Amino acid sequence: MRRLLDTLYGAAGLLAGLCMIGVLISVLISIIGRQIDWHVAGMDAYAGYFMAGAGFLALASTFKHGEHIRVTLLLNSLAARGSRRLDIFALCAGTLLAAAFAFFSIKLMLDSHTYNDVSTSNDATPLWIPQISMAAGTVLFLVSLVDELIRRLHGLPAPTSHQTHE
């Protein structure tokens, strides 16, 4: 199970990187198009879709590698037992928030599909398509939080920046 989860987190991180390349390509096409008087409809919108995809798809991988910003001043000032309890409480709260975020992200995507919602930009892209990355990213982030909560309940330490998992 550990290998599967780490593969999922890594794949989502890779997709986030590909989305960043998509942002670059979209912006370059837009800039070059302006220079040669060639307009490609919707390039700004696609750059935005790719940027959102990069952010959402990177959530789980970034979290599992200990790269999210964490204020540890209070955790470090407590005794080990208190610190562990506070860490577990924070993971529980984060899991609940991520569950709500995942639920509403999926609901938004499904509603966009049901009501044939399209972009108001020149591209008229069905919005459920770019919203897939948001739904997938938030669901995977929820999975990573549950994964980390279970690990912490079993007494395993929190990931630190640049730490690899067993």
C-alpha positions in Angstrom: 0.0 0.0 0.0 2.9 2.4 0.8 4.4 1.9 -2.6 1.0 2.6 -4.3 0.4 5.8 -2.3 3.9 7.1 -2.9 3.5 6.3 -6.6 0.2 8.2 -6.7 1.8 11.2 -4.9 4.7 11.1 -7.3 2.5 10.8 -10.4 0.5 13.8 -9.2 3.7 15.8 -8.6 4.9 14.9 -12.1 1.5 16.0 -13.6 1.9 19.2 -11.7 5.3 19.7 -13.3 3.8 19.0 -16.7 1.1 21.6 -16.0 3.8 24.1 -15.2 5.3 23.4 -18.6 1.8 23.9 -20.0 1.8 27.3 -18.4 5.1 28.2 -20.0 4.0 27.0 -23.5 0.7 28.8 -23.3 2.4 32.1 -22.3 5.1 31.6 -25.0 2.5 31.0 -27.6 0.6 34.1 -26.5 3.7 36.3 -26.5 5.0 35.0 -29.9 1.5 35.2 -31.3 1.3 38.9 -30.4 4.7 39.5 -32.0 3.7 38.0 -35.4 0.1 39.3 -35.3 -1.3 35.8 -34.9 -4.0 35.4 -32.2 -4.7 32.0 -30.6 -8.1 32.2 -28.8 -8.1 31.3 -25.1 -4.3 31.1 -24.5 -4.7 33.2 -21.3 -7.4 30.9 -20.1 -5.4 27.8 -20.8 -2.4 29.3 -18.9 -4.8 29.8 -16.0 -6.1 26.2 -16.2 -2.6 24.8 -16.3 -1.6 27.0 -13.3 -4.6 25.8 -11.3 -3.8 22.2 -12.2 -0.2 22.6 -11.1 -1.3 24.0 -7.7 -3.9 21.4 -7.0 -2.0 18.4 -8.3 1.1 19.3 -6.3 -0.7 19.4 -2.9 -0.3 15.8 -1.9 3.3 15.4 -3.0 4.3 18.6 -1.4 2.6 17.7 1.8 4.1 14.2 1.9 7.6 15.6 1.4 7.2 18.1 4.3 7.4 21.1 2.1 4.1 22.8 3.1 4.6 25.8 5.4 4.1 24.7 9.0 4.3 26.8 12.1 6.1 24.5 14.5 6.9 27.1 17.2 4.1 25.8 19.4 4.7 22.1 18.6 8.4 22.5 19.4 7.7 24.2 22.7 5.6 21.3 24.0 6.7 18.1 25.6 6.8 15.1 23.2 3.4 13.8 24.3 1.7 17.2 24.0 3.4 17.8 20.7 2.2 14.5 19.3 -1.4 15.2 20.5 -1.4 18.6 18.9 0.0 17.3 15.7 -2.7 14.6 15.6 -5.4 17.2 16.3 -4.1 19.4 13.5 -4.1 16.4 11.1 -7.7 15.6 12.1 -8.8 19.2 11.5 -6.9 19.3 8.2 -8.4 16.0 7.2 -11.9 17.4 7.8 -11.2 20.6 5.9 -9.7 18.6 3.0 -12.7 16.3 2.9 -15.0 19.3 2.6 -12.7 20.8 -0.1 -12.6 17.5 -2.0 -16.4 17.0 -1.8 -17.1 20.5 -3.1 -14.4 20.3 -5.8 -16.0 17.1 -7.1 -19.5 18.7 -6.8 -18.4 21.7 -8.7 -16.9 19.6 -11.5 -20.0 17.4 -11.7 -22.3 20.5 -11.7 -20.3 22.1 -14.4 -20.7 18.9 -16.5 -24.4 18.6 -15.8 -25.2 22.2 -16.6 -22.8 22.4 -19.6 -20.9 25.3 -18.0 -18.3 26.7 -20.4 -15.6 29.3 -20.0 -16.6 32.9 -20.7 -13.3 33.4 -22.5 -12.8 33.0 -26.2 -12.0 29.3 -25.9 -15.5 28.3 -24.6 -13.9 25.2 -22.9 -16.3 23.1 -20.9 -15.3 24.0 -17.4 -15.5 20.4 -16.0 -12.4 19.5 -18.0 -9.9 21.8 -16.3 -11.8 21.3 -13.0 -10.8 17.6 -13.1 -7.3 18.6 -11.9 -8.8 20.4 -8.9 -11.0 17.5 -8.0 -8.2 15.0 -8.4 -5.7 17.1 -6.5 -8.0 17.7 -3.6 -9.0 14.1 -3.3 -5.4 13.0 -3.4 -4.5 15.7 -0.8 -7.3 14.2 1.4 -5.8 10.7 0.9 -2.3 12.1 1.9 -3.7 13.7 5.1 -5.5 10.4 6.1 -2.3 8.5 5.3 -0.2 10.9 7.5 -2.8 10.8 10.3 -2.7 7.0 10.3 1.1 7.1 10.3 1.2 9.5 13.2 -1.4 7.5 15.2 1.0 4.5 14.8 3.8 6.7 16.3 5.7 7.4 13.0 7.4 10.9 12.8 6.2 13.7 10.7 7.9 14.1 7.3 10.6 16.8 7.2 11.7 18.7 4.2 13.6 16.5 1.7 12.9 13.4 3.8 12.2 10.2 1.8 9.6 7.7 3.0 10.2 4.1 3.6 
